[in-house]
């Protein structure tokens, strides 16, 4: 059974939290994915074997939470994530962000660094509304976005995404690769080289842009965007352990 958190904006956020020792591992899912995804559920089970606290949740317009996907935008989901870690996690936490959740993890790290003791991203997609969507829109798509307020984009992984004008404009208010991005905790970026949604160049750009004393990027040859075969899941576990151990030194 899921519990629900009602945010200050009135959105109902479905979540699943398991108790245990800290720091709490918080999973941030990708665009149009939900907390029942392979990585989220696997990490939860792994944390249980470790006796470690774990939180997974659905952004508004995703999974079991209120609202529709088309109503949402990066800033809304950032507010949801901030509410989740503020209201549901006591003490320190480690963020594990997948794809769009990687962007969300970077936003959270920037907005609320006080209790963040480690960061792991999986195929992080910072600024994708600008650098992937807007940058690759045709003139016809840009005109449709202006006239109709939305365009439909095909996906390799599910039905087409409806991308709204608001999502593009809101994304511009939440870019992380255009301003200083400093981490005072251990950071591990994971990226597959066969990822068709997020390029290796994006991962290298993030590594180059971010600042911190303990930061590593691991490239996995032939891993795709899902990054959820047994070897990749083991790498995620190792990265989480790595940043937790670094925080305890």
N, C-alpha and C positions, 0 to 999 in steps of 0.2 A: 504493500500500500504506500502511495505517495502522500507526503504531507504538503501543505501549501503555505507559502509566505505571501502576504499582501503587501506590496511595495507602497511607498509614499505616493506614487503616481496612480495607485489603484489597480495595478496589474497583479494577477494571481500567478505566482511562480511555483510550479510543482518541483519538489525536490526529494531526494533520498539521502539521509545522513546516517552513517554508522559511527558509533562511539569508539573510543580507543585513545591511545596516547597521542600526544602531539609531536611535531606540528601536523595539523590537519591537511590532508591532500585534497585539493579542490580541482575537479575536472571541469574544463570549459570546452563545450562541444563546438562543432563547426556549423556553418550556414546550412539551415534546413535539416540538420541532424538532431538527434535527441539523446536524452540520458540513458536510453536503452541500447545505445550503440555498443559495438564489440569492445572498443578500448575502454569506455566508461565502466562497463560491467566487469571487464577483466581486472581493471585496476582496483575496483571496489573489492572483488574477491581476494585479490592479492593483499590489499591493505588489511583485510580481515585476518588473513593468516599471519600477518605481522603484528596484529593487535593495534593497528594504527587507525586514527580517525580519518573518515573519508566523506566527502560531499560531492554529489552530482546533482544537476538541476537542469530544467528546461528554460531557456529564454522565453519571453512572451512571444506568442505566435509560433512556437515550436512545441512538439510533443504534447504533453498534458497541461501545459500552461495556457492562460487565457489569451485571447486575441488571435489575429490572423497574421501570417507571415508578411503579407503585402502591406499591412499597417506599420510594420516595424522598420527600424533602421539601426545602424551601428551604435548611435548614442543611446537609444532606448535599451539595447541589450547590454551596454556598458552600465547603465543605471541598474538593470536587473542583477548583473554580476556583483556590482558594488553593494547592493542591498543584501545579496546572498552571503557575501563574506562578512559584512558588517553585522547582520542580524543572526546568522546561523553558526558562525565560527567564533569561538572564544579562544584567545591566544594566537600563537603564530600559525602560519599556513604556508604551504607550498602550492604554487599554481601549475597545473598541467593543461596547456591550451593546444587544441587541435585545429588546424586550418584557420577559419575565422576566429575560433577560440584562442588562437595564438595572438591575433591582433587584440582580442579582448584582454588577454593576459598582460600584454604590454601596456594597454590603457590602465588596467588596474594597478600595475606596478608603478606607473607614473602618478596615479591619483592617490594611492594609499600604500606607500612603501613601508610604513611603520612596522607592520607585523609580518611582512613578506620575508621569508627566510630562504626561499629557493624558487627557481623558475625553470620549467621544462616546456619547450614547444615542439609540436609535431607538425611538420609541413606548414609552418606559420605563414599566414597570408595578410601581413600588415598592408594597409592602404590599398587593398585590391579594388575597392569601388572606383578609385581614381586611376590606378596604374594598370589595372587589368580590364575593368569594364569600360570606363569612360575613354581611356586611351585607345581602345580598340573598336569603339562604336563607329559605324559608318555615318556619313552625313545624314543618311535617311533615318538611321536609328536615333541620332541626336534630335532630328526634327520630330520624330514620333514621340520621343520622351517629352519634348516641349509641348507638343500639341495634345497628346493623349495622357501624359503624366506617367507612362510606363512603357516598357518594352519586354518581350519574352526572349530569354536566352536559353539555348539548348545546353544540357548538362550531360557529361559522360557518365554520371552516376545515378541520375533520377530524372523525373519529368522536368520540363523547362522551368527555369527560375523567372518569376516576374520581378523585374528590376524597376523600381519606381524613381521618379524624379527626386522625391524626398530622400530616398536612400543615397543617391549620388550626392545631393547637396549636404545631407547630414554627415556623410562620410568625410567630406572636406573639412568639417569642423572637428574631426577626430583623427586626423592623420598623425602618424608617429615617426615617420621617416624624414620629416621636414624640420624637426626641432630636436634639441638634445634629448638623448634617451640614456639615462645613467642607471646602472644597477649596482647596489651595494651587497648583493647576495650572489651565490653561485648560479650560473645560467647554463643550460644545455639545450642547444637547438638540434633537432633531429630532422632529416630530410631525405627522401628517396629520390634517386636520379631518374626514375621512370615515371615521375609524377607529372600528369598532364594538366593538373589544375594549378599547381604552384611550381614555378621553375627553380632550379638550383641557383640561378642568378639572383632570385629573390632572397634565398637563404643567405647567400654571400653578401648581398647588399645590407641585410639586417645585421649580420655579424660585423661588417665594416662600419656601419653607422652607430651601433650601440657601444656604450662605454661601460667597462667593469673590469675588475681585477681577476675574475675567475669565470671565463666565458669560453665555451667550446661549441663547435658545429661538427656534428657527425653526419656524413653522407653515406647512404646505404645504396650500393649499386643495384639497380633494377627494382627497387621497392617503389610501389605506386602510392597514390594519394591516400589510400585507405590505411596504409602502414599498420596492418593488423594481422599479419601472419605470425606464427609462433616466434620467429626470430626477432621480428620488429617489436612484438609485445614484450619480449625479454629485454630488448634494448631500452624500452620505456621504463620498465621496472628498475633497470640498472641506473638510468639517469636520475630517477626520483631518489633512489638510495644515495646516489652520489651527492646530490645537492643537500640532502638532509645531513649526511655525514660531514659535509663541508661546513654546514651551519653550526655544528656541534664542536668544532675545533676552536 
